Amino acid sequence: EIVLTQSPATLSLSPGERATLSCRASQSVSRSLDWYQQKPGQAPRLLLYDASTRATGIPARFSGSGSGTDYTLTISSLEPEDFAVYYCQQRSNWPLTFGGGTKVEIK
Amino acid sequence: EVQLLESGGDLVQPGGSLRLSCAASGFTFNNYAMTWVRLAPGKGLEWVSAISPSGTNTYYADSVKGRFTISTDTSTNTLYLQMSSLRAEDTAVYYCAKNYNTNSHSTLDYWGQGTLVTVSS
């Protein structure tokens, strides 16, 4: 099973700041990696797929990069609605797995 | 508009059974794989199971293999998750999600709002 390790567990930032979230896989996932955002009491929402492609309707301030085992989600300038939990997921190998999540909270 | 509406969550005793449903609309159900994902209290998302459009291929997390069964009813555009031998650690909100295409390991592009399963005596 591929283990995804997300860091940091919690990121405390102010609106307008830049957020950098990391997702490291225990083996290469060949960019078959997606990012989701989840707010309390809501369903997860797809942000990025294939490591760097924004889903429909996702603002340009969200970007993704990476290859092999290391991936990054960047939010260029945090908006109030961006404070949430972010998960990465790999689709390279069965069973599919999620990272433990990074909570982006207001500082 | 894609809509996924889960139902069937309840309080059940350890060792009990439960069937979750997910009513799908707004897309051609037969043309997409479907997936279940859960969120346990205080934990992160966990992929549970996926099924191919034809229902021929099914996939399970090790934690539920042999206890859960995923299936679809294409006549009613409904996804199911039959859960048996339930354990306390199965307590979670269960989400159904639509896959991006026919591949059961494709991106999850739409999600339902979830249904709560509580396993407790």
Interface residues (C-beta under 8 A of the other chain):
Chain A: E1 S32 D34 Y36 Q38 Q42 A43 P44 R45 L46 Y49 D50 A55 V85 Y87 Q89 R91 W94 P95 L96 T97 F98 G99 G100 G101
Chain B: V37 L39 G44 L45 E46 W47 A50 Y59 Y60 A61 D62 Y95 A97 Y100 H105 S106 T107 L108 D109 Y110 W111 G112 Q113 G114
